[in-house]
């Protein structure tokens, strides 16, 4: 199955979505399943994982409703307050939601030390207990703390979103490459081939800008722990859906059919237990 492992939906609200400022006018509007489906169809992609963009319970419910209405939305990575006193009860209730496959918090907006907070770690422990995955959205400066986090929960699957956002625009490589290599030594950590164009020069990027970063994550994680994601519609700030897909597809075009199938679908299905969810 071909799968886009990372995209978002929203009904734009200028107050709630204040992170989408006037430098991002291209995405200051609604983006819903009907808008994405035509892009997936163009590339022969059969399904997707909808990932939270707003940190609220309402966001999780919104995405779950869209997933129920659109069978090709195969999974939802939602949000939950990991410090909540009734987190265990909430997670137990969420087990009824077969398309809710994991959770995410906007860790990039926190200091790296936030990943060591006791209440946060307790919440991650409960996610692990209930079999949920965790998407790690961070910058390179968080990688050491993220490594320690994933190391503490070896039975839980983590995935690093957007290569941990290296500064492709400036060409910075060494600091990021050491951190992501260390992260890759943990077998329970995967990495999404996503979010690259918005870390490059939005107007003047070219495919060669990404080659060192793609070479490195492929050497580190292998083709068994990488998964393609578009980061649509955020990617539209710097390129169309087709451009983002073609960037990844072009890089991996000479890999074996099995390796390409893994990166463009199978790994995400395995990580998020999509086949199990669909059987239920």
ABEGO torsion letter per residue (X at the ends): XBBBABBBBBBBBAAAAAABBAAAAAABBBBBAAAAAAAAAAAGBABBBBBBABBBAAAAAAAAAAAAABAABABBBBBBBAABAAAAAAAAAAAABAABABBBBBAAABBAAAAABAAAAAAAAAAAAAGBBBBBBBBAAAAAAAAAAAAABAABBBBBBGGGGBBAAAGBAAAAAAAAAAAAABAABBBBBBGAAAABBAAABBAAAAAAAAAAAAAAAEAAABBBBAGOAAAAAABBAAAAAAAAAAAAAABBAAAAAAAAGAAAAAAAGAAAAAAX
